[in-house]
Amino acid sequence: MSHRSSAIDTSSMPPGIPWIIGNEAAERFSFYGMRTILGIFMVKYLYLMDEAGGTPMPEAEAIEHFHAFAAWVYFTPLLGALLSDIFLGKYRTILLLSVVYCAGHAALALMGTHGHSSNWLFGGLLLICIGSGGIKPCVSSHVGDQFGPSNQHLLTRVYNGFYFAINFGSVFSTLLTPWLLEWYGPHWAFGVPGLLMALATLLFWMGRDKFTHIPPAGSHKFFAELSSREGMLALAKLVPLFGFFAVFWSLYDQTSSSWVFQAGQMNCRFLGITWLASQVQAINPILILVFIPLFTLLIYPFMKRFFRVTPLRKIGCGLFLVTLAYALTTLVQSWIDRGLSPSIGWQLLCFTVITAAEIMVSIVGLEFAYTQAPKNMKSMIMAIFLLSVWLGNLFTSTTASLIQIPSAAAQQAALADAALPAASRKVPHALVLAGYDGQTGSADDFVMDYTQAASPKLTIPGQAAFEAASAEVEAYIGGHGGALPPEAELSGKLGTDIWGNPIHYEILDSKHFRLISNGPDKTPNTQWDLGLTVELTLPEPPSPPSWVDRFHPADPWLTRRSRELGMPLAAAAPATGMEFSRHAFSGGQTKLHGAAYFRFFMWLMLATSVIFVPFSMLYRPKTYLQ
């Protein structure tokens, strides 16, 4: 059956829009549902998926992998745009890559059923990068293709509705998938988003006869326009603009990574609700559903009373709001670094500010990029716009990689354990690892004990000195009702390691502290730094049962899985006291952590916002429609 290749000449809404909006809501549920739990999953769940076991992934490494995935999801739109504009057209490209997208979700849901779970994880993320990324420029430009001269005045309203659908789908997924992960585990938490992606694909196919199908331009016409004076001029103007968007995305997308880990360090009970750390992200799509009409009907008209409101001025205001959001996040983290436990309400305030920025940068940028693209380059320009998300997340991933300090013990243990026969690795065993001098049988040896499934125990050289220092800190905490001592109070008072380096006390948050020395190389921030991380468990009053409790098992999935693997379960603090859990480490920390990490991105965003002002004053827009 042939389909129309030009927009209907009507002043009303095109008939294919409801099908596109429904498809987008289901597809965004699937994507954001998976993405919401990805960081937490890599840190707390991935190492438990295989019977052979492993060690938990450090947060900095999880941030690196998360943003590498987020980056490549927004690089593959370039490939999707080429496939669409030259060969298949937008409709067939979207339908084909949606099937690849569904396969990626299936791979995530099947982790732990066969083979190594990390292979399923990264294989599934690769397929999602190809599927989700490939359809992105096609879907957003497919919306614009439905409009002609008679109804182009409705384009802004539809792009707002398009963004509304994105957040309508994600609001439910960001609340549901963390809950599924907590109580029913990764198979359900990743499986439900996969089912929604299958539904999205079905909805898009069902609307095929309602759409305007703009045919592909073909390679000759595509490259002729790309190399034309008009095409080159459009690219020359837009590419620098997209550089500013890259910095925005570098900061904004951390709401799903570093902000989630920050939420885990806060008091997550707010408004009578105990939030899971990853559930806090749900406030973003909820606020967008409120802010879209608020900005359209009230805030933008109010701004027009004082100055001419243009897309570039909206974007500039949004960039300064991101700076404010990170200033607040830095303040909150500084409280955490002092051992306080601020209310999660503070992070909800940060989300309010950065969501307002998203309205002014992302929505406006999406529409502006489409209108500035010559008509046969719509998908390509949208792909280049999405490359700003790739570049921003690549920057964050690279930053997370550069600030990580490797662990000497973990590196040697991985090599030594890999050299053992497969049969030996399946039974309890211990490895004696050469320390700084490169030889075993000396005082600087490490011992890695694999007597517990999925949870090897490290013993560091001279650990007794750190245990004694920990006992002093724990005694202080016990005498002060669970409050951690200020760092300055214990400076220089906790003794030395076996090489004569002082043992330093550092607060991580209200429930964790670290004892660390420079180790055998006597140099700070290297893989040879040694110490203990200590977790404090305080007694908690019993909470009244909630109506939600009837919908989940008695124990969380992590507790049930630990029991299956024969791991010791975390002990709850007794009703009259508190518990301390000590974990030895060698290296593995980061060079930029706590408030300093967020402060770095705050100054980056402020500099970007200031530079954007003269750029926007010099930019001369030119609008193209189909």
Buried (B, 14 or more C-beta within 10 A) or exposed (E): EEBEEEBBEEEEBBBBBBBBBBBBBBBBBBBBBBBBBBBBBBBBBBBBBBEBBBBBBBBBBBBBBBBBBBBBBBBBBBBBBBBBBBBBBBBBBBBBBBEBBBBBBBBBBBBBEEEBBBEBBBBBBBBBBBBBBBBBBBBBBBBBBBBBEEBBEBBBEBBBBBBBBBBBBBBBBBBBBBBBBBBBBBBBBBBBBBBBBBBBBEBBBEBBEBBBBBEBBEEEEBBEBBEBEEBEEBBEBBBEBBBBBBBBBBBBBBBBBBBBBBBBBBBBEBEEEEBBBBBBBBBBBBBBBEBBEBBBEEBBEEBEEEEEBBBBBBBBBBBBBBBBBBBBBBBBBBBBBBBBBBBBEBBBBBBBBBBBBBBBBBBBBBBBBBBBBBEBBBBBBBBBBBBBBBBBBBBBBBBBBEBBBEBBBBBBBBEBBEEEEEEEBBEEBEBEBBBBEEEEEEEBBBBBBBEBBBBBEBBBBBBEBBEEBBEBBBEBBEEEEBEBBEBEEBEEEBBEBBBEBBBBBBBBBBBBBBBBBBBBBEEBEBBBBBBBBBBBBBEEEEEEEEEEEEEBEEEBBBBBBBEEBEBEEEEEBEEEEBBBEBBBBBBBBBEBBBBBBBBBBBEBBBEBBEBBEEBBEEBEEEEBBB
